[in-house]
Amino acid sequence: MTQRTMGARSKARKRALDLLYAADLRGETGEEALARVTDDDAAPHNPYTAELVRGVSEHLERIDDVLRQFAQGWSLARMATVDRNVLRLGVFELLYVEDVPDHVAITEAMALVKDLSTDESPQFVNGVLGAIEREKPALTS
């Protein structure tokens, strides 16, 4: 993966987070948020943005089940909206995107919450995604 690709994917993750966050607040699906933005042509997006939003939307039930299993002591409703959606992106990349190394998915998720959430969020996200990464073979079989 080139430096340019990595930068483009980081931007795509941030845009996907924006869309998933907005969808969460509006009570709509990620697909609906993506369609709204695409219809309005508000901002062009990287194809990876659409892949992430569609992937999270398509696998949301499974992703949320995995988060419930690994976010010990935290319900999805109790999580900050940013953290919940960053975790959803991270789980999607860990379990469903083969060309993103696991450590990259985790590092990128931590970077998003470091910039956008609480001081404790990077440690929380790292702990949850790290536990999921360790159990990945059982989750993907």
Secondary structure as the mmCIF struct_conf table of DSSP 4:
data_model
#
loop_
_struct_conf.conf_type_id
_struct_conf.id
_struct_conf.beg_label_comp_id
_struct_conf.beg_label_asym_id
_struct_conf.beg_label_seq_id
_struct_conf.end_label_comp_id
_struct_conf.end_label_asym_id
_struct_conf.end_label_seq_id
HELX_RH_AL_P HELX_RH_AL_P1 GLN A 3 ARG A 26
TURN_TY1_P TURN_TY1_P1 GLY A 27 GLY A 27
HELX_RH_AL_P HELX_RH_AL_P2 GLY A 30 ASP A 40
TURN_TY1_P TURN_TY1_P2 ASP A 41 ASP A 41
BEND BEND1 ALA A 43 ALA A 43
HELX_RH_AL_P HELX_RH_AL_P3 PRO A 47 GLU A 58
TURN_TY1_P TURN_TY1_P3 HIS A 59 HIS A 59
HELX_RH_AL_P HELX_RH_AL_P4 LEU A 60 PHE A 70
BEND BEND2 ALA A 71 ALA A 71
TURN_TY1_P TURN_TY1_P4 GLN A 72 GLY A 73
TURN_TY1_P TURN_TY1_P5 LEU A 76 ARG A 78
BEND BEND3 MET A 79 MET A 79
HELX_RH_AL_P HELX_RH_AL_P5 THR A 81 TYR A 96
TURN_TY1_P TURN_TY1_P6 GLU A 98 ASP A 99
BEND BEND4 VAL A 100 VAL A 100
HELX_RH_AL_P HELX_RH_AL_P6 ASP A 102 LEU A 116
BEND BEND5 SER A 117 SER A 117
TURN_TY1_P TURN_TY1_P7 ASP A 119 GLU A 120
HELX_RH_AL_P HELX_RH_AL_P7 SER A 121 ARG A 134
TURN_TY1_P TURN_TY1_P8 GLU A 135 GLU A 135
HELX_RH_AL_P HELX_RH_AL_P8 LYS A 136 LEU A 139
#
